[in-house]
Amino acid sequence: MRRRPGRAARGACPVRRADRSDETVTSFEQTEDGWSLEVEVLELARVPDTMSLMAGYRVELDPQGQLTGYRRPYRYERGRADAHRSGGH
């Protein structure tokens, strides 16, 4: 049985911990070597919530859904709209 890439990414995400409830797969694509996904994760909860620190990870999985690599290309405050796309790292 093949694993779905979104489910595999959630299981493989390097920053996944029990206290990290905000985790979203924002994109995925099949590659020659497996899957490439972008995952957004709550890294630091703050009050108010709009100041919480979010991070985007690029996760690479093999065809069986096993983690082969990851990197964190951006971080941003939750209240900022598309901060990582406009250079607000």
PyMOL Python script that loads the backbone (N, CA, C, O; Angstrom):
from pymol import cmd

cmd.read_pdbstr("""\
ATOM      1  N   MET A   1       0.842  -1.190   0.000  1.00  0.00           N
ATOM      2  CA  MET A   1       0.000   0.000   0.000  1.00  0.00           C
ATOM      3  C   MET A   1       0.880   1.244   0.000  1.00  0.00           C
ATOM      4  O   MET A   1       1.770   1.384   0.839  1.00  0.00           O
ATOM      5  N   ARG A   2       0.627   2.144  -0.941  1.00  0.00           N
ATOM      6  CA  ARG A   2       1.407   3.375  -1.045  1.00  0.00           C
ATOM      7  C   ARG A   2       0.909   4.408  -0.052  1.00  0.00           C
ATOM      8  O   ARG A   2      -0.295   4.537   0.174  1.00  0.00           O
ATOM      9  N   ARG A   3       1.830   5.135   0.532  1.00  0.00           N
ATOM     10  CA  ARG A   3       1.456   6.202   1.457  1.00  0.00           C
ATOM     11  C   ARG A   3       1.159   7.461   0.674  1.00  0.00           C
ATOM     12  O   ARG A   3       1.828   7.759  -0.316  1.00  0.00           O
ATOM     13  N   ARG A   4       0.164   8.195   1.114  1.00  0.00           N
ATOM     14  CA  ARG A   4      -0.124   9.481   0.504  1.00  0.00           C
ATOM     15  C   ARG A   4       0.955  10.468   0.941  1.00  0.00           C
ATOM     16  O   ARG A   4       1.376  10.431   2.097  1.00  0.00           O
ATOM     17  N   PRO A   5       1.416  11.350   0.050  1.00  0.00           N
ATOM     18  CA  PRO A   5       2.524  12.242   0.397  1.00  0.00           C
ATOM     19  C   PRO A   5       2.224  13.171   1.558  1.00  0.00           C
ATOM     20  O   PRO A   5       3.114  13.440   2.366  1.00  0.00           O
ATOM     21  N   GLY A   6       1.001  13.671   1.668  1.00  0.00           N
ATOM     22  CA  GLY A   6       0.673  14.569   2.783  1.00  0.00           C
ATOM     23  C   GLY A   6       0.770  13.863   4.119  1.00  0.00           C
ATOM     24  O   GLY A   6       1.321  14.411   5.074  1.00  0.00           O
ATOM     25  N   ARG A   7       0.244  12.661   4.196  1.00  0.00           N
ATOM     26  CA  ARG A   7       0.311  11.886   5.435  1.00  0.00           C
ATOM     27  C   ARG A   7       1.755  11.517   5.757  1.00  0.00           C
ATOM     28  O   ARG A   7       2.167  11.565   6.916  1.00  0.00           O
ATOM     29  N   ALA A   8       2.514  11.152   4.745  1.00  0.00           N
ATOM     30  CA  ALA A   8       3.919  10.805   4.960  1.00  0.00           C
ATOM     31  C   ALA A   8       4.700  12.015   5.458  1.00  0.00           C
ATOM     32  O   ALA A   8       5.556  11.879   6.332  1.00  0.00           O
ATOM     33  N   ALA A   9       4.418  13.191   4.916  1.00  0.00           N
ATOM     34  CA  ALA A   9       5.121  14.402   5.346  1.00  0.00           C
ATOM     35  C   ALA A   9       4.826  14.712   6.802  1.00  0.00           C
ATOM     36  O   ALA A   9       5.723  15.108   7.547  1.00  0.00           O
ATOM     37  N   ARG A  10       3.590  14.537   7.210  1.00  0.00           N
ATOM     38  CA  ARG A  10       3.256  14.797   8.613  1.00  0.00           C
ATOM     39  C   ARG A  10       4.004  13.852   9.532  1.00  0.00           C
ATOM     40  O   ARG A  10       4.437  14.251  10.613  1.00  0.00           O
ATOM     41  N   GLY A  11       4.158  12.621   9.120  1.00  0.00           N
ATOM     42  CA  GLY A  11       4.894  11.662   9.940  1.00  0.00           C
ATOM     43  C   GLY A  11       6.390  11.890   9.911  1.00  0.00           C
ATOM     44  O   GLY A  11       7.090  11.541  10.862  1.00  0.00           O
ATOM     45  N   ALA A  12       6.892  12.474   8.829  1.00  0.00           N
ATOM     46  CA  ALA A  12       8.328  12.643   8.656  1.00  0.00           C
ATOM     47  C   ALA A  12       8.829  14.014   9.051  1.00  0.00           C
ATOM     48  O   ALA A  12      10.037  14.204   9.189  1.00  0.00           O
ATOM     49  N   CYS A  13       7.948  14.969   9.237  1.00  0.00           N
ATOM     50  CA  CYS A  13       8.358  16.340   9.481  1.00  0.00           C
ATOM     51  C   CYS A  13       9.339  16.413  10.645  1.00  0.00           C
ATOM     52  O   CYS A  13       9.022  15.958  11.744  1.00  0.00           O
ATOM     53  N   PRO A  14      10.518  16.975  10.424  1.00  0.00           N
ATOM     54  CA  PRO A  14      11.566  16.979  11.448  1.00  0.00           C
ATOM     55  C   PRO A  14      11.235  17.801  12.678  1.00  0.00           C
ATOM     56  O   PRO A  14      11.841  17.592  13.729  1.00  0.00           O
ATOM     57  N   VAL A  15      10.303  18.722  12.584  1.00  0.00           N
ATOM     58  CA  VAL A  15       9.979  19.563  13.734  1.00  0.00           C
ATOM     59  C   VAL A  15       8.704  19.121  14.421  1.00  0.00           C
ATOM     60  O   VAL A  15       8.233  19.789  15.342  1.00  0.00           O
ATOM     61  N   ARG A  16       8.143  18.010  13.990  1.00  0.00           N
ATOM     62  CA  ARG A  16       6.881  17.541  14.565  1.00  0.00           C
ATOM     63  C   ARG A  16       7.096  17.085  16.004  1.00  0.00           C
ATOM     64  O   ARG A  16       7.952  16.247  16.292  1.00  0.00           O
ATOM     65  N   ARG A  17       6.294  17.660  16.898  1.00  0.00           N
ATOM     66  CA  ARG A  17       6.302  17.274  18.301  1.00  0.00           C
ATOM     67  C   ARG A  17       4.872  17.288  18.785  1.00  0.00           C
ATOM     68  O   ARG A  17       3.990  17.829  18.117  1.00  0.00           O
ATOM     69  N   ALA A  18       4.639  16.705  19.927  1.00  0.00           N
ATOM     70  CA  ALA A  18       3.279  16.607  20.460  1.00  0.00           C
ATOM     71  C   ALA A  18       2.648  17.977  20.675  1.00  0.00           C
ATOM     72  O   ALA A  18       1.434  18.123  20.537  1.00  0.00           O
ATOM     73  N   ASP A  19       3.458  18.992  21.014  1.00  0.00           N
ATOM     74  CA  ASP A  19       2.901  20.314  21.280  1.00  0.00           C
ATOM     75  C   ASP A  19       2.784  21.165  20.018  1.00  0.00           C
ATOM     76  O   ASP A  19       2.407  22.334  20.108  1.00  0.00           O
ATOM     77  N   ARG A  20       3.091  20.622  18.864  1.00  0.00           N
ATOM     78  CA  ARG A  20       2.977  21.339  17.595  1.00  0.00           C
ATOM     79  C   ARG A  20       1.708  20.892  16.887  1.00  0.00           C
ATOM     80  O   ARG A  20       1.716  19.897  16.162  1.00  0.00           O
ATOM     81  N   SER A  21       0.626  21.618  17.093  1.00  0.00           N
ATOM     82  CA  SER A  21      -0.641  21.201  16.506  1.00  0.00           C
ATOM     83  C   SER A  21      -0.902  21.866  15.160  1.00  0.00           C
ATOM     84  O   SER A  21      -1.677  21.341  14.361  1.00  0.00           O
ATOM     85  N   ASP A  22      -0.272  23.008  14.892  1.00  0.00           N
ATOM     86  CA  ASP A  22      -0.481  23.698  13.624  1.00  0.00           C
ATOM     87  C   ASP A  22       0.534  23.192  12.612  1.00  0.00           C
ATOM     88  O   ASP A  22       1.708  23.560  12.659  1.00  0.00           O
ATOM     89  N   GLU A  23       0.082  22.359  11.710  1.00  0.00           N
ATOM     90  CA  GLU A  23       0.941  21.811  10.673  1.00  0.00           C
ATOM     91  C   GLU A  23       0.097  21.614   9.431  1.00  0.00           C
ATOM     92  O   GLU A  23      -0.947  20.963   9.482  1.00  0.00           O
ATOM     93  N   THR A  24       0.541  22.173   8.315  1.00  0.00           N
ATOM     94  CA  THR A  24      -0.234  22.129   7.094  1.00  0.00           C
ATOM     95  C   THR A  24       0.675  21.829   5.911  1.00  0.00           C
ATOM     96  O   THR A  24       1.733  22.441   5.764  1.00  0.00           O
ATOM     97  N   VAL A  25       0.265  20.891   5.073  1.00  0.00           N
ATOM     98  CA  VAL A  25       0.961  20.662   3.821  1.00  0.00           C
ATOM     99  C   VAL A  25       0.398  21.674   2.834  1.00  0.00           C
ATOM    100  O   VAL A  25      -0.786  21.622   2.501  1.00  0.00           O
ATOM    101  N   THR A  26       1.246  22.608   2.357  1.00  0.00           N
ATOM    102  CA  THR A  26       0.767  23.663   1.475  1.00  0.00           C
ATOM    103  C   THR A  26       0.953  23.331   0.002  1.00  0.00           C
ATOM    104  O   THR A  26       0.270  23.900  -0.849  1.00  0.00           O
ATOM    105  N   SER A  27       1.874  22.415  -0.312  1.00  0.00           N
ATOM    106  CA  SER A  27       2.033  21.978  -1.693  1.00  0.00           C
ATOM    107  C   SER A  27       2.804  20.666  -1.711  1.00  0.00           C
ATOM    108  O   SER A  27       3.558  20.354  -0.790  1.00  0.00           O
ATOM    109  N   PHE A  28       2.595  19.909  -2.780  1.00  0.00           N
ATOM    110  CA  PHE A  28       3.388  18.704  -2.995  1.00  0.00           C
ATOM    111  C   PHE A  28       3.430  18.392  -4.476  1.00  0.00           C
ATOM    112  O   PHE A  28       2.507  18.703  -5.229  1.00  0.00           O
ATOM    113  N   GLU A  29       4.532  17.768  -4.873  1.00  0.00           N
ATOM    114  CA  GLU A  29       4.672  17.346  -6.258  1.00  0.00           C
ATOM    115  C   GLU A  29       5.525  16.087  -6.320  1.00  0.00           C
ATOM    116  O   GLU A  29       6.437  15.894  -5.515  1.00  0.00           O
ATOM    117  N   GLN A  30       5.215  15.244  -7.280  1.00  0.00           N
ATOM    118  CA  GLN A  30       5.991  14.042  -7.477  1.00  0.00           C
ATOM    119  C   GLN A  30       7.246  14.397  -8.266  1.00  0.00           C
ATOM    120  O   GLN A  30       7.185  15.158  -9.232  1.00  0.00           O
ATOM    121  N   THR A  31       8.380  13.844  -7.851  1.00  0.00           N
ATOM    122  CA  THR A  31       9.653  14.085  -8.521  1.00  0.00           C
ATOM    123  C   THR A  31      10.208  12.749  -9.000  1.00  0.00           C
ATOM    124  O   THR A  31       9.616  11.699  -8.752  1.00  0.00           O
ATOM    125  N   GLU A  32      11.337  12.792  -9.681  1.00  0.00           N
ATOM    126  CA  GLU A  32      11.987  11.553 -10.124  1.00  0.00           C
ATOM    127  C   GLU A  32      12.410  10.695  -8.940  1.00  0.00           C
ATOM    128  O   GLU A  32      12.457   9.469  -9.043  1.00  0.00           O
ATOM    129  N   ASP A  33      12.720  11.342  -7.809  1.00  0.00           N
ATOM    130  CA  ASP A  33      13.233  10.632  -6.635  1.00  0.00           C
ATOM    131  C   ASP A  33      12.184  10.385  -5.562  1.00  0.00           C
ATOM    132  O   ASP A  33      12.522   9.864  -4.499  1.00  0.00           O
ATOM    133  N   GLY A  34      10.920  10.740  -5.800  1.00  0.00           N
ATOM    134  CA  GLY A  34       9.881  10.538  -4.794  1.00  0.00           C
ATOM    135  C   GLY A  34       8.905  11.696  -4.761  1.00  0.00           C
ATOM    136  O   GLY A  34       8.161  11.922  -5.716  1.00  0.00           O
ATOM    137  N   TRP A  35       8.911  12.441  -3.642  1.00  0.00           N
ATOM    138  CA  TRP A  35       7.987  13.554  -3.452  1.00  0.00           C
ATOM    139  C   TRP A  35       8.720  14.757  -2.870  1.00  0.00           C
ATOM    140  O   TRP A  35       9.674  14.609  -2.105  1.00  0.00           O
ATOM    141  N   SER A  36       8.264  15.945  -3.241  1.00  0.00           N
ATOM    142  CA  SER A  36       8.752  17.194  -2.680  1.00  0.00           C
ATOM    143  C   SER A  36       7.538  17.934  -2.127  1.00  0.00           C
ATOM    144  O   SER A  36       6.576  18.181  -2.854  1.00  0.00           O
ATOM    145  N   LEU A  37       7.580  18.288  -0.841  1.00  0.00           N
ATOM    146  CA  LEU A  37       6.450  18.934  -0.188  1.00  0.00           C
ATOM    147  C   LEU A  37       6.885  20.203   0.516  1.00  0.00           C
ATOM    148  O   LEU A  37       8.043  20.346   0.907  1.00  0.00           O
ATOM    149  N   GLU A  38       5.938  21.129   0.676  1.00  0.00           N
ATOM    150  CA  GLU A  38       6.137  22.286   1.539  1.00  0.00           C
ATOM    151  C   GLU A  38       5.165  22.147   2.702  1.00  0.00           C
ATOM    152  O   GLU A  38       3.971  21.920   2.511  1.00  0.00           O
ATOM    153  N   VAL A  39       5.700  22.288   3.911  1.00  0.00           N
ATOM    154  CA  VAL A  39       4.918  22.118   5.131  1.00  0.00           C
ATOM    155  C   VAL A  39       5.093  23.370   5.984  1.00  0.00           C
ATOM    156  O   VAL A  39       6.214  23.842   6.173  1.00  0.00           O
ATOM    157  N   GLU A  40       3.988  23.909   6.499  1.00  0.00           N
ATOM    158  CA  GLU A  40       4.062  25.041   7.414  1.00  0.00           C
ATOM    159  C   GLU A  40       3.782  24.553   8.826  1.00  0.00           C
ATOM    160  O   GLU A  40       2.847  23.789   9.064  1.00  0.00           O
ATOM    161  N   VAL A  41       4.617  25.011   9.766  1.00  0.00           N
ATOM    162  CA  VAL A  41       4.588  24.516  11.141  1.00  0.00           C
ATOM    163  C   VAL A  41       4.634  25.695  12.113  1.00  0.00           C
ATOM    164  O   VAL A  41       5.351  26.669  11.885  1.00  0.00           O
ATOM    165  N   LEU A  42       3.866  25.598  13.191  1.00  0.00           N
ATOM    166  CA  LEU A  42       3.950  26.562  14.278  1.00  0.00           C
ATOM    167  C   LEU A  42       5.226  26.261  15.060  1.00  0.00           C
ATOM    168  O   LEU A  42       5.351  25.190  15.653  1.00  0.00           O
ATOM    169  N   GLU A  43       6.169  27.195  15.065  1.00  0.00           N
ATOM    170  CA  GLU A  43       7.420  26.985  15.794  1.00  0.00           C
ATOM    171  C   GLU A  43       7.405  27.591  17.190  1.00  0.00           C
ATOM    172  O   GLU A  43       8.009  27.045  18.113  1.00  0.00           O
ATOM    173  N   LEU A  44       6.717  28.714  17.347  1.00  0.00           N
ATOM    174  CA  LEU A  44       6.688  29.372  18.650  1.00  0.00           C
ATOM    175  C   LEU A  44       5.348  30.068  18.836  1.00  0.00           C
ATOM    176  O   LEU A  44       5.038  31.023  18.123  1.00  0.00           O
ATOM    177  N   ALA A  45       4.562  29.599  19.780  1.00  0.00           N
ATOM    178  CA  ALA A  45       3.257  30.215  20.064  1.00  0.00           C
ATOM    179  C   ALA A  45       3.477  31.477  20.896  1.00  0.00           C
ATOM    180  O   ALA A  45       4.229  31.473  21.870  1.00  0.00           O
ATOM    181  N   ARG A  46       2.808  32.551  20.495  1.00  0.00           N
ATOM    182  CA  ARG A  46       2.897  33.821  21.218  1.00  0.00           C
ATOM    183  C   ARG A  46       1.497  34.380  21.428  1.00  0.00           C
ATOM    184  O   ARG A  46       0.536  33.947  20.792  1.00  0.00           O
ATOM    185  N   VAL A  47       1.400  35.354  22.335  1.00  0.00           N
ATOM    186  CA  VAL A  47       0.148  36.067  22.571  1.00  0.00           C
ATOM    187  C   VAL A  47       0.411  37.514  22.197  1.00  0.00           C
ATOM    188  O   VAL A  47       1.350  38.125  22.706  1.00  0.00           O
ATOM    189  N   PRO A  48      -0.410  38.071  21.310  1.00  0.00           N
ATOM    190  CA  PRO A  48      -1.559  37.468  20.641  1.00  0.00           C
ATOM    191  C   PRO A  48      -1.104  36.462  19.578  1.00  0.00           C
ATOM    192  O   PRO A  48       0.054  36.458  19.161  1.00  0.00           O
ATOM    193  N   ASP A  49      -2.033  35.622  19.156  1.00  0.00           N
ATOM    194  CA  ASP A  49      -1.747  34.555  18.215  1.00  0.00           C
ATOM    195  C   ASP A  49      -1.161  35.060  16.899  1.00  0.00           C
ATOM    196  O   ASP A  49      -0.384  34.351  16.258  1.00  0.00           O
ATOM    197  N   THR A  50      -1.519  36.259  16.493  1.00  0.00           N
ATOM    198  CA  THR A  50      -1.003  36.806  15.237  1.00  0.00           C
ATOM    199  C   THR A  50       0.502  37.037  15.275  1.00  0.00           C
ATOM    200  O   THR A  50       1.120  37.237  14.230  1.00  0.00           O
ATOM    201  N   MET A  51       1.097  37.013  16.461  1.00  0.00           N
ATOM    202  CA  MET A  51       2.544  37.183  16.603  1.00  0.00           C
ATOM    203  C   MET A  51       3.282  35.849  16.693  1.00  0.00           C
ATOM    204  O   MET A  51       4.507  35.829  16.806  1.00  0.00           O
ATOM    205  N   SER A  52       2.553  34.741  16.645  1.00  0.00           N
ATOM    206  CA  SER A  52       3.184  33.419  16.699  1.00  0.00           C
ATOM    207  C   SER A  52       4.134  33.248  15.529  1.00  0.00           C
ATOM    208  O   SER A  52       3.887  33.768  14.441  1.00  0.00           O
ATOM    209  N   LEU A  53       5.216  32.522  15.747  1.00  0.00           N
ATOM    210  CA  LEU A  53       6.238  32.323  14.731  1.00  0.00           C
ATOM    211  C   LEU A  53       5.962  31.036  13.962  1.00  0.00           C
ATOM    212  O   LEU A  53       5.912  29.948  14.535  1.00  0.00           O
ATOM    213  N   MET A  54       5.783  31.187  12.648  1.00  0.00           N
ATOM    214  CA  MET A  54       5.533  30.061  11.756  1.00  0.00           C
ATOM    215  C   MET A  54       6.787  29.807  10.929  1.00  0.00           C
ATOM    216  O   MET A  54       7.623  30.697  10.769  1.00  0.00           O
ATOM    217  N   ALA A  55       6.915  28.600  10.407  1.00  0.00           N
ATOM    218  CA  ALA A  55       8.050  28.269   9.546  1.00  0.00           C
ATOM    219  C   ALA A  55       7.582  27.389   8.399  1.00  0.00           C
ATOM    220  O   ALA A  55       6.698  26.546   8.554  1.00  0.00           O
ATOM    221  N   GLY A  56       8.190  27.604   7.264  1.00  0.00           N
ATOM    222  CA  GLY A  56       7.914  26.774   6.101  1.00  0.00           C
ATOM    223  C   GLY A  56       9.087  25.842   5.855  1.00  0.00           C
ATOM    224  O   GLY A  56      10.239  26.275   5.825  1.00  0.00           O
ATOM    225  N   TYR A  57       8.796  24.578   5.680  1.00  0.00           N
ATOM    226  CA  TYR A  57       9.822  23.575   5.414  1.00  0.00           C
ATOM    227  C   TYR A  57       9.606  22.957   4.048  1.00  0.00           C
ATOM    228  O   TYR A  57       8.471  22.707   3.643  1.00  0.00           O
ATOM    229  N   ARG A  58      10.692  22.712   3.342  1.00  0.00           N
ATOM    230  CA  ARG A  58      10.679  21.916   2.113  1.00  0.00           C
ATOM    231  C   ARG A  58      11.122  20.515   2.541  1.00  0.00           C
ATOM    232  O   ARG A  58      12.232  20.333   3.042  1.00  0.00           O
ATOM    233  N   VAL A  59      10.248  19.532   2.340  1.00  0.00           N
ATOM    234  CA  VAL A  59      10.490  18.160   2.785  1.00  0.00           C
ATOM    235  C   VAL A  59      10.615  17.267   1.560  1.00  0.00           C
ATOM    236  O   VAL A  59       9.774  17.322   0.662  1.00  0.00           O
ATOM    237  N   GLU A  60      11.654  16.450   1.516  1.00  0.00           N
ATOM    238  CA  GLU A  60      11.869  15.509   0.417  1.00  0.00           C
ATOM    239  C   GLU A  60      11.637  14.089   0.934  1.00  0.00           C
ATOM    240  O   GLU A  60      12.195  13.689   1.955  1.00  0.00           O
ATOM    241  N   LEU A  61      10.803  13.332   0.211  1.00  0.00           N
ATOM    242  CA  LEU A  61      10.489  11.951   0.577  1.00  0.00           C
ATOM    243  C   LEU A  61      10.842  11.021  -0.579  1.00  0.00           C
ATOM    244  O   LEU A  61      10.755  11.407  -1.745  1.00  0.00           O
ATOM    245  N   ASP A  62      11.238   9.799  -0.249  1.00  0.00           N
ATOM    246  CA  ASP A  62      11.462   8.814  -1.303  1.00  0.00           C
ATOM    247  C   ASP A  62      10.112   8.242  -1.747  1.00  0.00           C
ATOM    248  O   ASP A  62       9.090   8.574  -1.147  1.00  0.00           O
ATOM    249  N   PRO A  63      10.078   7.395  -2.776  1.00  0.00           N
ATOM    250  CA  PRO A  63       8.788   6.877  -3.264  1.00  0.00           C
ATOM    251  C   PRO A  63       7.971   6.120  -2.212  1.00  0.00           C
ATOM    252  O   PRO A  63       6.752   6.007  -2.344  1.00  0.00           O
ATOM    253  N   GLN A  64       8.629   5.601  -1.169  1.00  0.00           N
ATOM    254  CA  GLN A  64       7.917   4.896  -0.108  1.00  0.00           C
ATOM    255  C   GLN A  64       7.457   5.817   1.019  1.00  0.00           C
ATOM    256  O   GLN A  64       6.850   5.361   1.988  1.00  0.00           O
ATOM    257  N   GLY A  65       7.745   7.107   0.893  1.00  0.00           N
ATOM    258  CA  GLY A  65       7.305   8.069   1.897  1.00  0.00           C
ATOM    259  C   GLY A  65       8.280   8.267   3.046  1.00  0.00           C
ATOM    260  O   GLY A  65       7.917   8.855   4.065  1.00  0.00           O
ATOM    261  N   GLN A  66       9.513   7.787   2.903  1.00  0.00           N
ATOM    262  CA  GLN A  66      10.521   7.964   3.949  1.00  0.00           C
ATOM    263  C   GLN A  66      11.268   9.281   3.739  1.00  0.00           C
ATOM    264  O   GLN A  66      11.586   9.649   2.608  1.00  0.00           O
ATOM    265  N   LEU A  67      11.544   9.982   4.829  1.00  0.00           N
ATOM    266  CA  LEU A  67      12.242  11.252   4.783  1.00  0.00           C
ATOM    267  C   LEU A  67      13.649  11.073   4.232  1.00  0.00           C
ATOM    268  O   LEU A  67      14.402  10.221   4.702  1.00  0.00           O
ATOM    269  N   THR A  68      14.004  11.886   3.225  1.00  0.00           N
ATOM    270  CA  THR A  68      15.363  11.864   2.686  1.00  0.00           C
ATOM    271  C   THR A  68      16.075  13.194   2.900  1.00  0.00           C
ATOM    272  O   THR A  68      17.301  13.257   2.804  1.00  0.00           O
ATOM    273  N   GLY A  69      15.325  14.261   3.189  1.00  0.00           N
ATOM    274  CA  GLY A  69      15.950  15.547   3.455  1.00  0.00           C
ATOM    275  C   GLY A  69      14.908  16.619   3.724  1.00  0.00           C
ATOM    276  O   GLY A  69      13.730  16.452   3.409  1.00  0.00           O
ATOM    277  N   TYR A  70      15.356  17.721   4.310  1.00  0.00           N
ATOM    278  CA  TYR A  70      14.474  18.859   4.565  1.00  0.00           C
ATOM    279  C   TYR A  70      15.309  20.115   4.735  1.00  0.00           C
ATOM    280  O   TYR A  70      16.508  20.050   5.006  1.00  0.00           O
ATOM    281  N   ARG A  71      14.659  21.257   4.573  1.00  0.00           N
ATOM    282  CA  ARG A  71      15.279  22.551   4.876  1.00  0.00           C
ATOM    283  C   ARG A  71      14.162  23.545   5.222  1.00  0.00           C
ATOM    284  O   ARG A  71      13.006  23.363   4.841  1.00  0.00           O
ATOM    285  N   ARG A  72      14.535  24.581   5.940  1.00  0.00           N
ATOM    286  CA  ARG A  72      13.565  25.606   6.333  1.00  0.00           C
ATOM    287  C   ARG A  72      13.892  26.884   5.559  1.00  0.00           C
ATOM    288  O   ARG A  72      14.754  27.655   5.980  1.00  0.00           O
ATOM    289  N   PRO A  73      13.208  27.117   4.426  1.00  0.00           N
ATOM    290  CA  PRO A  73      13.530  28.304   3.631  1.00  0.00           C
ATOM    291  C   PRO A  73      12.988  29.618   4.188  1.00  0.00           C
ATOM    292  O   PRO A  73      13.469  30.686   3.808  1.00  0.00           O
ATOM    293  N   TYR A  74      11.990  29.564   5.086  1.00  0.00           N
ATOM    294  CA  TYR A  74      11.459  30.830   5.598  1.00  0.00           C
ATOM    295  C   TYR A  74      10.778  30.657   6.951  1.00  0.00           C
ATOM    296  O   TYR A  74      10.322  29.576   7.324  1.00  0.00           O
ATOM    297  N   ARG A  75      10.735  31.797   7.674  1.00  0.00           N
ATOM    298  CA  ARG A  75       9.986  31.928   8.933  1.00  0.00           C
ATOM    299  C   ARG A  75       9.248  33.248   8.871  1.00  0.00           C
ATOM    300  O   ARG A  75       9.689  34.185   8.206  1.00  0.00           O
ATOM    301  N   TYR A  76       8.122  33.320   9.567  1.00  0.00           N
ATOM    302  CA  TYR A  76       7.342  34.561   9.552  1.00  0.00           C
ATOM    303  C   TYR A  76       6.383  34.588  10.727  1.00  0.00           C
ATOM    304  O   TYR A  76       6.075  33.555  11.322  1.00  0.00           O
ATOM    305  N   GLU A  77       5.913  35.791  11.053  1.00  0.00           N
ATOM    306  CA  GLU A  77       4.880  35.935  12.075  1.00  0.00           C
ATOM    307  C   GLU A  77       3.538  35.610  11.437  1.00  0.00           C
ATOM    308  O   GLU A  77       3.259  36.037  10.316  1.00  0.00           O
ATOM    309  N   ARG A  78       2.716  34.863  12.140  1.00  0.00           N
ATOM    310  CA  ARG A  78       1.438  34.383  11.608  1.00  0.00           C
ATOM    311  C   ARG A  78       0.565  35.517  11.055  1.00  0.00           C
ATOM    312  O   ARG A  78      -0.131  35.311  10.061  1.00  0.00           O
ATOM    313  N   GLY A  79       0.584  36.677  11.655  1.00  0.00           N
ATOM    314  CA  GLY A  79      -0.271  37.778  11.228  1.00  0.00           C
ATOM    315  C   GLY A  79       0.154  38.449   9.928  1.00  0.00           C
ATOM    316  O   GLY A  79      -0.584  39.290   9.416  1.00  0.00           O
ATOM    317  N   ARG A  80       1.307  38.110   9.382  1.00  0.00           N
ATOM    318  CA  ARG A  80       1.772  38.725   8.143  1.00  0.00           C
ATOM    319  C   ARG A  80       1.312  37.910   6.939  1.00  0.00           C
ATOM    320  O   ARG A  80       1.525  36.699   6.881  1.00  0.00           O
ATOM    321  N   ALA A  81       0.691  38.570   5.995  1.00  0.00           N
ATOM    322  CA  ALA A  81       0.186  37.897   4.805  1.00  0.00           C
ATOM    323  C   ALA A  81       1.323  37.627   3.829  1.00  0.00           C
ATOM    324  O   ALA A  81       1.977  38.558   3.358  1.00  0.00           O
ATOM    325  N   ASP A  82       1.559  36.349   3.525  1.00  0.00           N
ATOM    326  CA  ASP A  82       2.583  35.937   2.573  1.00  0.00           C
ATOM    327  C   ASP A  82       3.931  36.619   2.806  1.00  0.00           C
ATOM    328  O   ASP A  82       4.578  37.059   1.856  1.00  0.00           O
ATOM    329  N   ALA A  83       4.344  36.704   4.040  1.00  0.00           N
ATOM    330  CA  ALA A  83       5.599  37.358   4.375  1.00  0.00           C
ATOM    331  C   ALA A  83       6.785  36.694   3.687  1.00  0.00           C
ATOM    332  O   ALA A  83       7.727  37.379   3.288  1.00  0.00           O
ATOM    333  N   HIS A  84       6.753  35.386   3.544  1.00  0.00           N
ATOM    334  CA  HIS A  84       7.880  34.687   2.932  1.00  0.00           C
ATOM    335  C   HIS A  84       7.968  34.931   1.436  1.00  0.00           C
ATOM    336  O   HIS A  84       9.043  34.759   0.861  1.00  0.00           O
ATOM    337  N   ARG A  85       6.900  35.318   0.795  1.00  0.00           N
ATOM    338  CA  ARG A  85       6.926  35.575  -0.652  1.00  0.00           C
ATOM    339  C   ARG A  85       7.374  36.994  -0.973  1.00  0.00           C
ATOM    340  O   ARG A  85       7.852  37.255  -2.077  1.00  0.00           O
ATOM    341  N   SER A  86       7.228  37.902  -0.033  1.00  0.00           N
ATOM    342  CA  SER A  86       7.596  39.297  -0.319  1.00  0.00           C
ATOM    343  C   SER A  86       8.933  39.677   0.304  1.00  0.00           C
ATOM    344  O   SER A  86       9.252  40.861   0.417  1.00  0.00           O
ATOM    345  N   GLY A  87       9.712  38.683   0.707  1.00  0.00           N
ATOM    346  CA  GLY A  87      11.032  38.957   1.257  1.00  0.00           C
ATOM    347  C   GLY A  87      11.049  39.209   2.746  1.00  0.00           C
ATOM    348  O   GLY A  87      12.081  39.629   3.269  1.00  0.00           O
ATOM    349  N   GLY A  88       9.963  38.976   3.454  1.00  0.00           N
ATOM    350  CA  GLY A  88       9.919  39.219   4.892  1.00  0.00           C
ATOM    351  C   GLY A  88      10.320  38.019   5.703  1.00  0.00           C
ATOM    352  O   GLY A  88       9.542  37.567   6.543  1.00  0.00           O
ATOM    353  N   HIS A  89      11.516  37.475   5.488  1.00  0.00           N
ATOM    354  CA  HIS A  89      11.980  36.243   6.146  1.00  0.00           C
ATOM    355  C   HIS A  89      12.105  36.461   7.624  1.00  0.00           C
ATOM    356  O   HIS A  89      12.481  35.544   8.354  1.00  0.00           O
TER     357      HIS A  89
END
""", "prot")
cmd.dss("prot")
cmd.show_as("cartoon", "prot")
cmd.util.cbc("prot")
cmd.orient("prot")
